[in-house]
Amino acid sequence: MSFRGTIIIKQEDGLFVATCLENNIASQGKTIDESILNLKEAITLYYEDETEELNAIKNDPIFITSLEMAL
């Protein structure tokens, strides 16, 4: 089983915070690599019992766009 997600990494208070946009899971570390490793562990735990849900996510097409409108 595999998972592909979009990750944003920001530096906050001396730590790197990695957040997955698809499921809003976040983790942190002292380095970028450590934050990514910790995020992988968090995602694995999150989907541990959600095999069917993960298969649905990876098989569904994902579209990314922006929206601008006058209010």
MMTF fields as JSON, N, C-alpha, C and O atoms, coordinates in Angstrom:
{
  "mmtfVersion": "1.0.0",
  "mmtfProducer": "UNKNOWN",
  "numBonds": 283,
  "numAtoms": 284,
  "numGroups": 71,
  "numChains": 1,
  "numModels": 1,
  "chainsPerModel": [1],
  "groupsPerChain": [71],
  "chainIdList": ["A"],
  "bondAtomList": [4, 2, 8, 6, 12, 10, 16, 14, 20, 18, 24, 22, 28, 26, 32, 30, 36, 34, 40, 38, 44, 42, 48, 46, 52, 50, 56, 54, 60, 58, 64, 62, 68, 66, 72, 70, 76, 74, 80, 78, 84, 82, 88, 86, 92, 90, 96, 94, 100, 98, 104, 102, 108, 106, 112, 110, 116, 114, 120, 118, 124, 122, 128, 126, 132, 130, 136, 134, 140, 138, 144, 142, 148, 146, 152, 150, 156, 154, 160, 158, 164, 162, 168, 166, 172, 170, 176, 174, 180, 178, 184, 182, 188, 186, 192, 190, 196, 194, 200, 198, 204, 202, 208, 206, 212, 210, 216, 214, 220, 218, 224, 222, 228, 226, 232, 230, 236, 234, 240, 238, 244, 242, 248, 246, 252, 250, 256, 254, 260, 258, 264, 262, 268, 266, 272, 270, 276, 274, 280, 278],
  "bondOrderList": [1, 1, 1, 1, 1, 1, 1, 1, 1, 1, 1, 1, 1, 1, 1, 1, 1, 1, 1, 1, 1, 1, 1, 1, 1, 1, 1, 1, 1, 1, 1, 1, 1, 1, 1, 1, 1, 1, 1, 1, 1, 1, 1, 1, 1, 1, 1, 1, 1, 1, 1, 1, 1, 1, 1, 1, 1, 1, 1, 1, 1, 1, 1, 1, 1, 1, 1, 1, 1, 1],
  "groupList": [{"groupName": "MET", "atomNameList": ["N", "CA", "C", "O"], "elementList": ["N", "C", "C", "O"], "formalChargeList": [0, 0, 0, 0], "bondAtomList": [1, 0, 2, 1, 3, 2], "bondOrderList": [1, 1, 2], "singleLetterCode": "M", "chemCompType": "L-PEPTIDE LINKING"}, {"groupName": "SER", "atomNameList": ["N", "CA", "C", "O"], "elementList": ["N", "C", "C", "O"], "formalChargeList": [0, 0, 0, 0], "bondAtomList": [1, 0, 2, 1, 3, 2], "bondOrderList": [1, 1, 2], "singleLetterCode": "S", "chemCompType": "L-PEPTIDE LINKING"}, {"groupName": "PHE", "atomNameList": ["N", "CA", "C", "O"], "elementList": ["N", "C", "C", "O"], "formalChargeList": [0, 0, 0, 0], "bondAtomList": [1, 0, 2, 1, 3, 2], "bondOrderList": [1, 1, 2], "singleLetterCode": "F", "chemCompType": "L-PEPTIDE LINKING"}, {"groupName": "ARG", "atomNameList": ["N", "CA", "C", "O"], "elementList": ["N", "C", "C", "O"], "formalChargeList": [0, 0, 0, 0], "bondAtomList": [1, 0, 2, 1, 3, 2], "bondOrderList": [1, 1, 2], "singleLetterCode": "R", "chemCompType": "L-PEPTIDE LINKING"}, {"groupName": "GLY", "atomNameList": ["N", "CA", "C", "O"], "elementList": ["N", "C", "C", "O"], "formalChargeList": [0, 0, 0, 0], "bondAtomList": [1, 0, 2, 1, 3, 2], "bondOrderList": [1, 1, 2], "singleLetterCode": "G", "chemCompType": "PEPTIDE LINKING"}, {"groupName": "THR", "atomNameList": ["N", "CA", "C", "O"], "elementList": ["N", "C", "C", "O"], "formalChargeList": [0, 0, 0, 0], "bondAtomList": [1, 0, 2, 1, 3, 2], "bondOrderList": [1, 1, 2], "singleLetterCode": "T", "chemCompType": "L-PEPTIDE LINKING"}, {"groupName": "ILE", "atomNameList": ["N", "CA", "C", "O"], "elementList": ["N", "C", "C", "O"], "formalChargeList": [0, 0, 0, 0], "bondAtomList": [1, 0, 2, 1, 3, 2], "bondOrderList": [1, 1, 2], "singleLetterCode": "I", "chemCompType": "L-PEPTIDE LINKING"}, {"groupName": "LYS", "atomNameList": ["N", "CA", "C", "O"], "elementList": ["N", "C", "C", "O"], "formalChargeList": [0, 0, 0, 0], "bondAtomList": [1, 0, 2, 1, 3, 2], "bondOrderList": [1, 1, 2], "singleLetterCode": "K", "chemCompType": "L-PEPTIDE LINKING"}, {"groupName": "GLN", "atomNameList": ["N", "CA", "C", "O"], "elementList": ["N", "C", "C", "O"], "formalChargeList": [0, 0, 0, 0], "bondAtomList": [1, 0, 2, 1, 3, 2], "bondOrderList": [1, 1, 2], "singleLetterCode": "Q", "chemCompType": "L-PEPTIDE LINKING"}, {"groupName": "GLU", "atomNameList": ["N", "CA", "C", "O"], "elementList": ["N", "C", "C", "O"], "formalChargeList": [0, 0, 0, 0], "bondAtomList": [1, 0, 2, 1, 3, 2], "bondOrderList": [1, 1, 2], "singleLetterCode": "E", "chemCompType": "L-PEPTIDE LINKING"}, {"groupName": "ASP", "atomNameList": ["N", "CA", "C", "O"], "elementList": ["N", "C", "C", "O"], "formalChargeList": [0, 0, 0, 0], "bondAtomList": [1, 0, 2, 1, 3, 2], "bondOrderList": [1, 1, 2], "singleLetterCode": "D", "chemCompType": "L-PEPTIDE LINKING"}, {"groupName": "LEU", "atomNameList": ["N", "CA", "C", "O"], "elementList": ["N", "C", "C", "O"], "formalChargeList": [0, 0, 0, 0], "bondAtomList": [1, 0, 2, 1, 3, 2], "bondOrderList": [1, 1, 2], "singleLetterCode": "L", "chemCompType": "L-PEPTIDE LINKING"}, {"groupName": "VAL", "atomNameList": ["N", "CA", "C", "O"], "elementList": ["N", "C", "C", "O"], "formalChargeList": [0, 0, 0, 0], "bondAtomList": [1, 0, 2, 1, 3, 2], "bondOrderList": [1, 1, 2], "singleLetterCode": "V", "chemCompType": "L-PEPTIDE LINKING"}, {"groupName": "ALA", "atomNameList": ["N", "CA", "C", "O"], "elementList": ["N", "C", "C", "O"], "formalChargeList": [0, 0, 0, 0], "bondAtomList": [1, 0, 2, 1, 3, 2], "bondOrderList": [1, 1, 2], "singleLetterCode": "A", "chemCompType": "L-PEPTIDE LINKING"}, {"groupName": "CYS", "atomNameList": ["N", "CA", "C", "O"], "elementList": ["N", "C", "C", "O"], "formalChargeList": [0, 0, 0, 0], "bondAtomList": [1, 0, 2, 1, 3, 2], "bondOrderList": [1, 1, 2], "singleLetterCode": "C", "chemCompType": "L-PEPTIDE LINKING"}, {"groupName": "ASN", "atomNameList": ["N", "CA", "C", "O"], "elementList": ["N", "C", "C", "O"], "formalChargeList": [0, 0, 0, 0], "bondAtomList": [1, 0, 2, 1, 3, 2], "bondOrderList": [1, 1, 2], "singleLetterCode": "N", "chemCompType": "L-PEPTIDE LINKING"}, {"groupName": "TYR", "atomNameList": ["N", "CA", "C", "O"], "elementList": ["N", "C", "C", "O"], "formalChargeList": [0, 0, 0, 0], "bondAtomList": [1, 0, 2, 1, 3, 2], "bondOrderList": [1, 1, 2], "singleLetterCode": "Y", "chemCompType": "L-PEPTIDE LINKING"}, {"groupName": "PRO", "atomNameList": ["N", "CA", "C", "O"], "elementList": ["N", "C", "C", "O"], "formalChargeList": [0, 0, 0, 0], "bondAtomList": [1, 0, 2, 1, 3, 2], "bondOrderList": [1, 1, 2], "singleLetterCode": "P", "chemCompType": "L-PEPTIDE LINKING"}],
  "groupTypeList": [0, 1, 2, 3, 4, 5, 6, 6, 6, 7, 8, 9, 10, 4, 11, 2, 12, 13, 5, 14, 11, 9, 15, 15, 6, 13, 1, 8, 4, 7, 5, 6, 10, 9, 1, 6, 11, 15, 11, 7, 9, 13, 6, 5, 11, 16, 16, 9, 10, 9, 5, 9, 9, 11, 15, 13, 6, 7, 15, 10, 17, 6, 2, 6, 5, 1, 11, 9, 0, 13, 11],
  "groupIdList": [1, 2, 3, 4, 5, 6, 7, 8, 9, 10, 11, 12, 13, 14, 15, 16, 17, 18, 19, 20, 21, 22, 23, 24, 25, 26, 27, 28, 29, 30, 31, 32, 33, 34, 35, 36, 37, 38, 39, 40, 41, 42, 43, 44, 45, 46, 47, 48, 49, 50, 51, 52, 53, 54, 55, 56, 57, 58, 59, 60, 61, 62, 63, 64, 65, 66, 67, 68, 69, 70, 71],
  "secStructList": [7, 7, 7, 7, 7, 7, 3, 3, 3, 3, 3, 3, 6, 6, 3, 3, 3, 3, 3, 3, 6, 6, 6, 6, 3, 3, 3, 3, 3, 1, 1, 2, 2, 2, 2, 2, 2, 2, 2, 2, 2, 2, 2, 2, 2, 2, 6, 6, 6, 7, 2, 2, 2, 2, 2, 2, 2, 2, 2, 1, 7, 7, 7, 7, 7, 7, 7, 7, 7, 7, 7],
  "xCoordList": [0.843, 0.0, 0.897, 1.951, 0.455, 1.232, 0.305, -0.91, 0.895, 0.153, 0.966, 2.176, 0.312, 0.97, 0.209, -1.007, 0.922, 0.267, 1.095, 2.266, 0.474, 1.119, 1.532, 0.701, 2.812, 3.358, 3.866, 4.565, 3.504, 4.034, 4.92, 4.522, 6.118, 7.037, 7.338, 7.777, 7.096, 7.369, 8.232, 8.148, 9.06, 9.866, 9.138, 8.782, 8.922, 8.227, 8.958, 9.155, 9.356, 10.005, 11.175, 11.326, 11.996, 13.188, 12.946, 13.894, 11.704, 11.386, 10.783, 10.247, 10.878, 10.255, 8.939, 8.91, 7.863, 6.534, 6.121, 6.043, 5.86, 5.434, 3.947, 3.518, 3.162, 1.713, 1.292, 1.688, 0.497, -0.054, -1.395, -2.29, -1.552, -2.772, -3.98, -5.109, -3.761, -4.882, -5.627, -6.831, -4.945, -5.602, -5.369, -5.818, -4.677, -4.42, -3.651, -3.837, -2.796, -1.936, -0.637, -0.091, -0.149, 1.087, 2.017, 1.586, 3.302, 4.318, 5.474, 5.533, 6.393, 7.513, 8.814, 8.827, 9.915, 11.235, 12.26, 11.979, 13.445, 14.527, 15.107, 15.7, 14.932, 15.4, 14.246, 13.231, 14.412, 13.383, 13.218, 12.097, 14.333, 14.264, 13.563, 12.778, 13.84, 13.2, 11.699, 10.899, 11.316, 9.886, 9.159, 8.033, 9.788, 9.182, 9.078, 8.055, 10.135, 10.118, 9.01, 8.285, 8.875, 7.826, 6.438, 5.492, 6.316, 5.038, 4.67, 3.508, 5.64, 5.382, 4.843, 3.908, 5.442, 4.979, 3.546, 2.715, 3.262, 1.923, 0.886, -0.214, 1.22, 0.295, 0.056, -1.076, 1.11, 0.981, 0.039, -0.823, 0.197, -0.681, -2.118, -3.06, -2.283, -3.615, -4.384, -5.575, -3.698, -4.352, -4.219, -4.594, -3.699, -3.459, -4.712, -4.63, -5.847, -7.097, -8.019, -9.19, -7.508, -8.345, -7.938, -7.874, -7.665, -7.178, -8.144, -7.715, -9.417, -10.391, -10.447, -10.531, -10.402, -10.432, -9.188, -9.29, -8.038, -6.803, -6.875, -6.446, -7.404, -7.525, -8.448, -8.191, -9.507, -10.419, -9.713, -9.899, -8.911, -8.203, -7.206, -7.154, -6.421, -5.379, -5.936, -5.256, -7.176, -7.76, -8.626, -8.914, -9.041, -9.859, -8.972, -7.911, -9.386, -8.598, -8.671, -9.699, -7.587, -7.519, -7.281, -6.389, -8.067, -7.935, -7.553, -8.116, -6.605, -6.184, -6.389, -5.948, -7.052, -7.322, -7.388, -7.254, -7.588, -7.777, -9.069, -9.589, -9.572, -10.822, -10.636, -10.187, -10.98, -10.945, -12.293, -12.783, -12.887, -14.187, -14.372, -13.812, -15.159, -15.47, -16.653, -17.604, -16.594, -17.709, -18.39, -19.353],
  "yCoordList": [-1.162, 0.0, 1.237, 1.264, 2.243, 3.48, 4.672, 4.57, 5.788, 7.029, 8.147, 8.234, 8.992, 10.162, 11.382, 11.466, 12.331, 13.519, 14.761, 14.684, 15.9, 17.197, 17.662, 17.753, 17.955, 18.302, 19.738, 20.157, 20.478, 21.823, 21.768, 21.222, 22.335, 22.37, 23.824, 24.584, 24.203, 25.562, 25.498, 24.548, 26.511, 26.585, 27.461, 28.604, 26.903, 27.615, 27.4, 26.264, 28.482, 28.425, 27.449, 26.697, 27.453, 26.611, 25.171, 24.389, 24.798, 23.448, 23.514, 24.543, 22.414, 22.307, 21.546, 20.456, 22.126, 21.515, 21.075, 21.892, 19.788, 19.214, 18.886, 18.2, 19.385, 19.167, 18.571, 19.062, 17.523, 16.9, 17.549, 17.528, 18.124, 18.843, 17.925, 18.33, 16.717, 15.82, 15.37, 15.117, 15.264, 14.744, 15.614, 15.267, 16.729, 17.685, 17.077, 17.489, 16.109, 15.524, 16.319, 16.647, 16.625, 17.405, 16.74, 16.021, 17.001, 16.533, 17.507, 18.359, 17.388, 18.322, 17.604, 16.443, 18.316, 17.78, 18.89, 20.019, 18.57, 19.559, 19.87, 20.929, 18.931, 19.126, 18.826, 18.254, 19.216, 18.908, 17.395, 16.887, 16.686, 15.225, 14.578, 13.646, 15.063, 14.505, 14.797, 13.946, 15.995, 16.321, 15.439, 15.011, 15.16, 14.286, 12.853, 12.194, 12.374, 11.021, 10.896, 9.901, 11.901, 11.884, 11.963, 11.344, 12.723, 12.815, 11.472, 11.069, 10.782, 9.456, 8.507, 7.746, 8.56, 7.708, 8.077, 7.196, 9.373, 9.822, 9.406, 8.988, 9.515, 9.117, 7.609, 7.155, 6.838, 5.385, 5.009, 4.147, 5.646, 5.36, 5.78, 5.083, 6.903, 7.411, 6.424, 6.196, 5.843, 4.949, 3.473, 2.606, 3.186, 1.804, 0.936, -0.187, 1.442, 0.676, 1.179, 0.803, 2.018, 2.645, 2.226, 3.072, 0.956, 0.473, 0.798, 1.243, 0.586, 0.855, 2.337, 2.711, 3.188, 4.631, 5.08, 5.913, 4.546, 4.907, 4.485, 5.236, 3.306, 2.859, 3.783, 4.066, 4.247, 5.173, 6.487, 7.05, 6.978, 8.242, 8.119, 8.994, 7.061, 6.969, 6.655, 6.888, 6.125, 5.795, 6.915, 6.93, 7.847, 8.961, 10.047, 10.336, 10.651, 11.77, 12.961, 13.203, 13.69, 14.87, 16.077, 16.055, 17.118, 18.334, 19.472, 19.607, 20.28, 21.453, 22.669, 22.703, 23.665, 24.897, 26.049, 25.848, 27.227, 28.402, 29.089, 28.86, 29.92, 30.62, 32.067, 32.358, 32.978, 34.402, 34.974, 34.744, 35.729, 36.304, 37.611, 37.815, 38.481, 39.756, 39.55, 38.847, 40.158, 40.058, 41.39, 41.5],
  "zCoordList": [0.0, 0.0, 0.0, 0.635, -0.719, -0.755, -0.573, -0.746, -0.225, -0.029, -0.658, -0.449, -1.419, -1.994, -1.529, -1.701, -0.938, -0.428, -0.678, -1.05, -0.468, -0.61, 0.775, 1.679, 0.941, 2.246, 2.232, 1.31, 3.269, 3.477, 4.718, 5.747, 4.618, 5.754, 6.069, 5.205, 7.328, 7.782, 9.028, 9.806, 9.21, 10.419, 11.432, 11.144, 12.63, 13.688, 14.999, 15.428, 15.63, 16.946, 16.979, 17.942, 15.949, 15.922, 15.506, 15.438, 15.226, 14.773, 13.373, 12.963, 12.655, 11.34, 11.504, 12.075, 11.002, 11.095, 9.69, 8.773, 9.535, 8.264, 8.368, 9.296, 7.405, 7.405, 6.067, 5.009, 6.117, 4.923, 4.624, 5.469, 3.438, 3.09, 2.899, 3.174, 2.439, 2.144, 3.394, 3.33, 4.525, 5.723, 6.957, 8.05, 6.795, 7.869, 9.04, 10.185, 8.76, 9.782, 9.792, 8.739, 10.991, 11.115, 12.117, 13.018, 11.932, 12.857, 12.804, 11.918, 13.744, 13.789, 14.073, 14.482, 13.849, 14.124, 14.155, 13.753, 14.63, 14.707, 13.333, 13.126, 12.384, 11.01, 10.056, 10.455, 8.797, 7.796, 7.665, 7.629, 7.595, 7.45, 8.64, 8.466, 9.843, 11.034, 11.028, 11.417, 10.59, 10.552, 9.542, 9.798, 8.394, 7.389, 7.906, 7.719, 8.555, 9.119, 10.162, 10.18, 11.033, 12.051, 11.411, 11.898, 10.323, 9.621, 8.986, 9.029, 8.403, 7.828, 8.895, 8.647, 10.081, 11.18, 11.584, 11.808, 11.676, 12.058, 11.024, 11.386, 9.74, 8.679, 8.719, 8.55, 8.94, 9.046, 10.178, 10.009, 11.325, 12.467, 12.179, 12.556, 11.52, 11.194, 10.314, 10.523, 9.333, 8.377, 8.742, 7.953, 9.907, 10.295, 10.144, 9.646, 10.564, 10.481, 9.383, 9.337, 8.507, 7.487, 6.075, 5.182, 5.856, 4.566, 3.432, 2.368, 3.638, 2.58, 2.245, 1.076, 3.282, 3.047, 2.274, 1.374, 2.611, 1.914, 0.452, -0.423, 0.173, -1.212, -2.0, -3.17, -1.372, -2.042, -2.349, -3.427, -1.423, -1.634, -2.774, -3.639, -2.795, -3.813, -5.196, -6.196, -5.277, -6.566, -7.13, -8.327, -6.289, -6.749, -7.329, -6.777, -8.426, -8.957, -8.013, -7.381, -7.924, -7.081, -7.98, -8.828, -7.8, -8.594, -7.66, -6.573, -8.079, -7.318, -8.18, -9.329, -7.639, -8.386, -7.408, -6.201, -7.902, -7.049, -7.46, -8.552, -6.587, -6.842, -6.444, -5.335, -7.343, -7.048, -7.444, -8.549, -6.518, -6.813, -6.064, -4.987, -6.648, -6.012, -5.092, -5.434, -3.936, -2.987, -2.819, -2.06]
}
